[in-house]
Amino acid sequence: MEKKSIVYQKAIAFALEIIELYKVLRTNKEFVLSKQLLRSGTSIGANISEALAGQSRKDFIAKMSISSKEARETSYWLMLLQKSQLVIYDYKKEMESCNELIRLLTSIVKTTQSK
């Protein structure tokens, strides 16, 4: 199997973190925000995967931009969960991982657009 990019590997690791957090949230009877978080948090890597198989630079930029938007949405859900205290949990690790993905994806999109 080909070696995927660093951002792809980080997105997979992050998706696994989100899946574990989703289990914690569900166990604590949080069913609405957790579902939104699961969808956006796992779609980051899916869109990166599509970008890496992109048929053109324009396609690559479009998919990476969607990944960036999904990461920002995930950050929003994490912030909402933290501030609402629906489930008492330390969201710091997931928030830091998400912010790292946002920085990487933003950099990739900007760099690719400028070429």
Order of alpha helices (4+ residues) and beta strands (2+ residues): alpha-alpha-alpha-alpha
